[in-house]
């Protein structure tokens, strides 16, 4: 396992805003995302994170390779059991790159580099991750 001294830390906060299962997630920059109710489910956000992460990598790599493309669209499909616990067992990532004379080998290499080296979100899904919990009680 990586030494904790060699790690950077990211913290988000999720706050119950009710009345049912509605939450708001906040990052350190002050961005807010709604979860539950009619908004994204947390498991959809996990897939969204994979799409955004790998999409940013692939765009960056293709741009550095001077590949001329007009758009990149990523569809991520997660397959999970119907009963709890319901972790994703298979995640399919499909890229649609639009442009003229886009070299397939460049797209394939960019996807490979994202999948195997750069995309933090998909690396987290692919590798064992230690998850710990803690709590505190605040008197009202």
Secondary structure, 3 states (H helix, E strand, C coil): CCCHHHCCCCCCEEEECCCCCCEEEECCCCCEEEECCCCECHHHHHHHHHHHHHHHHHHHHHHHCCCCCCEEEEEEEEEECCCCCCCEEEEEEEEEEECCCCCHHHHHHHHHHHHHHHCHHHHHHHCCCCCCCCCCCCCC
